[in-house]
Amino acid sequence: MQSILIADDHDIVRFGLTMMLKEFFPDYIVDEAWDAESVIEQMRKKEYQLILLDLVMPNTDASILLPYIKNIHPIVKILILSMNDETLYGLRSIHLGAHGYLKKDTPKKEIAKAIATVLAGKKYVSQELADSLLQHSLEGTSISPFERLSPREFQVAMYLIKDFTQKQISEILQVQYGTVNTLKQRVYDKLEIGERKELNELASIYGLQ
């Protein structure tokens, strides 16, 4: 039997998605996870054709989890279902290995369409994100200055925005303190800022806070 894994920390969301999957994809077994550890544990037990993944779960760093999933199971399809701004997080998620990105408040018929598209081996983005990508491509501009950052730099920027100290970040990422300091400086240089206050202001402008 083919299987789909729902990864979301809210019981009601997992329940709703399970009901939707039973309606539109009755031939698939549906399993659940609620954080990075449970996702990895479920993937050790079986191979999934699709993971419906929330970006924000307890004890979970999506910028680490996504590449990890693709590394241990390269053929699995990943569709992000999140409340985060799709014009920023959508493109970044796809760069990290996701096959599609939708907001959680998307109508269930569109979610079902996205699932079918991704299972067929194609990418899926909302019309809003597609229009935004096209517009910025035509204008030769980036959606956000944060798009200039590498995945690791973006990761450090997000921890700085959440007011973590450099020592805490080095412990979380298991890297040297000096490495975090170098990454922070690269973030500041690429965003053309000089201090954390400016980083927070920029994050607020682009919906990262």
N, C-alpha and C positions, 0 to 999 in steps of 0.2 A: 504493500500500500504506500502511496505517496503521502508526504506529510508537510504541514505548514507549522511554523513556530511563531507564536505571538509573544513579543517581548515588551511588556509595559508594566509599570509598577502600580497601576490603578485597576482594582478588581472589576469595576464597572466597565472600563474600557475593554479589558480582555473578554468579559462576558459578551459585550455588544459585538465585538469583532468575531467571536466564536459563532454567534447566531448568524451573522452575515455570511460567514464562510460556509456554514451548513446549508444556507439558502442557495448560494451561488456556486459553491464548489463542494457538493455532497460527497464526492469520491475521495476527498482528502481527509486524513486524520489530523486533528488540530491539537497541538500541545502548547503549554504556557511557560513563560519565564518572566521574571520581575526585576532582574538586575544582571550585571555582566557575569557574575559567578554562575547563576542559574542558566544563562544562555549557554555558557561553555559546558556546563554539566549535561544539559540536554543534548548538545551536539556530540558529546562523547558517546551517548547511547544510540544515536541513529543519525542517518543522513536526511537532511531536509531539502526540499525543492525550493522553499521560500521562507524567509524570515521577515515578519512585519515588526519593525524595530522602532521603538521610541528613542529619541536622542537623550532625554533627560530621565535617568533612573538613579536610585540610590547607589552609591559606591560604583558608579559607572562613568567612564570617560569614553565617549563615543569615538573620539579621534584615535584611541588605542584599540577599542573593541572592533571597529569596522575592519581595519587592516588585519587584525588577529583572525577574525572570522574568515576572511578571504584567504589567509595563509593556510589555515587548517582544513578548509573546505572550499577550494577555489570555484567549484561549479554552482554553489548555492546562490540563489537570487536574493537580494535584499531590497525591500521597499520600506523607506522611512515614513513613519506616520508621527508627526510632531506638531506642537503648537508654536515652534520657533519660526521666525521670519524665513520664508522659503526663498526669497531673493538673495539671501546671504547664505543660510545654512544648506539650502538645496543644492547649489552648485558645489559647495565644499564637500557635502556628503557624497555626491556623485564622483568627485575627484578621489575620495577615499575608498571608493569601491561599491557604493550603493547603485542600484539600477533604477531607482525612482524616488521621488519625494512628494509627499502630499501633506497638507494640514489635516489635523484630526477632525476638524469640522466639515470636511469635504463630504458631500452626499454619498450614501453607500453605493449607489449605482456607479459613480465615478471611481470609488475605491475598488469595486469589483472589476471595472474596466482596466484600471491600472494593474491590478493583480494578474489578470489574464494577459495583459501586454507584457509584463515582466516575466511571467512564466513561459511566454513564447520566445523569450530571449532578447526582447527589445527594451530600450530605456523608456521611462515614462516620467514626464513632468507636467504640472498643471499648465493650463493655458496662460495664466498670469505670469508664471515663471518663464515660460517659453517666449512670451511677448517681451518681457524684461530683458532676457538674454539677447533676443534679436535686436532690440533697440540699442542696447549698449554695444553690440557687435557692429552695427551700422555706424554708430557714433565713434567707435574706436575707444570707448571708455570702459572702465571697470565698474561693476555694480557698487562696490564699496572699497575704500582703501584697505580694508582688512583682507581683501582678496590678494593683496600683494604679499601676504605672509605665507611662509611655508606651513605645512601642518603642525610641525613642532613649535614654530614661532606663534602660531595662532593659539595653540594649547597654552603656552606660557602667558600670552596676552589675556586669555580668559581667566586664568588663575589670578593674575594681577588685578583684573577688573573686579574679581570677587574678594579682593583685599587679602589674599594670601601673601605671606612674606616670602622672600627669596629662599630662605632656609626651608620653609614648609614645602615650597614648590620642588626644591631639590630632593627632598625626602619622598614626595609623592611620585615624582618622575624617576627617582633612583638615578640621579645624575649629580655630578659635582656642583657645588655652589657656584664656582666660577663659570661653569657651562650655562647655568641659569642667567647669570649676570650678562654673559655674551649674548644669549638669546634675547634678553630684555633690551639690550642696546640695539640689536638688529630690528626689533619691533619698533622702537622709538625712531630709528633712522628711516625705516620704510614708511612709517606713518607720519613722518616729519613733525614729531613732537619732542618735548624735552623733559616731561615729568609725568607722574602717574595721574595727576589731576587732569591733564590734557587727554590722557588715555581714557579716563572715565567720561569726560565730556564727549569725546568722539564715539565712544561705545554707546552713550545715550542717544546721540544723533542717529546712529545706525541700528538702533533697536537691540543692542546686546545687553542691556541692563533691564 
